[in-house]
Amino acid sequence: MNSKRVNDSNILFLDIETAPMQALVDQSDADMCHLWEEKLAKMAALSSGETTDDQTPEEHIQQAGLYAEFGRIVCISFGAYYPDKNDGSQRFCVSSFFGTNEKKILESFSNMLVQRKMTIEKLCGHNAKEFDIPYIVRRMLILGVQVPDLLKIFDKKPWEMPIVDTMEMWKCGAYRYAAQLKLLCQVLGIPSPKDDIDGSEVAGVFYKEQNYDRIATYCQKDVIATMQVHRRITGQSIMDNNLITEIPHEALL
């Protein structure tokens, strides 16, 4: 394996975890519940006649977390390379903003991007162009959070996007192709991040268990896996775990 060093110090790797909004979970907003039912009906009509009638109402609501209009962000995890002060070796630092206050999560992430705007020039995620980045921007707009310059992608052309997407990289130019992060980890010899929960279980862990640390740990594993996939695709060796450090999110506030 080629272990050449590539300068990726200007990339911030990220991943988000989402859940249905509270109003849908407890059915407290009749208007939003009605709009969600309309959304479900339209999705069923567009799915080549396939219906979701075999799903329970709770399973229907779980899907709401996939849409920024009906969901919420419960965790944003991120990581970046940094040089070791002692020997200059390349290390990777990962952290998260998470909890029940979504607006605070988004404000903290926005402020961090503004403060690091001179060093962070690109964002990297798996399917980030289609999901993570648009979701973050939409939730910022909904909650009235300042959208940092790096996320102002409304009128940018595809080649102007400051986004590196590992799913897109893996497509190798193919138009209709997708591969889950878990699958890429398996075929590229990277430890799987899916060793505890998966995305479909996040809402239950958030609302029922209220185990926010567990969600953050899961999300950070996805960030690390994305970084490792990016390394493999760009001809680098997998980074040893002893070179990966977690920083408590409180230290970044």
Protein Blocks (a to p, Z undefined) as FASTA:
>chain_A
ZZbdcdfklbccddddddddfklmnopamklmmmmmmmmmmmmmmngopacklpcfklmm
mmmmmpmklgccfbdcdddddddfklopacddddddedjblmlmmmmmmmmmmmmmmmmm
bdcdehklmmmmmmmmmmmmmnopacdfklmmklgcfklpccdcfklmmnnopabdcddf
klmmmmnopacfklmbcfklmmmmmmmnopaklmmmmmmmmmmmmmmmmmmmnopacddf
klpccddfklmZZ
